[in-house]
Amino acid sequence: MDPSYNFTKNPDLAALHVAAFFFVLGLAVGWVLWSSNRRQVRNLDRENDAIAKQLEADCFRQSQLERESSLLG
């Protein structure tokens, strides 16, 4: 049986197949975009954590230097 025969005889079936194709295509594209975005967010989280640790260490050193200078001066 020719598959195009089913679609010409029943155009609703053809429309359903087209709609299902674009639905699945949309899910695939959405998943790819979501996963790449999630990867970027994880990388930014790591960078922010590193910056926060560095800032905390710098503030600690600065407060120690201020304490030492107040004791000396």
Residue pairs with C-beta under 8 A, 6 or more apart in sequence:
6 13
7 13
7 14
7 17
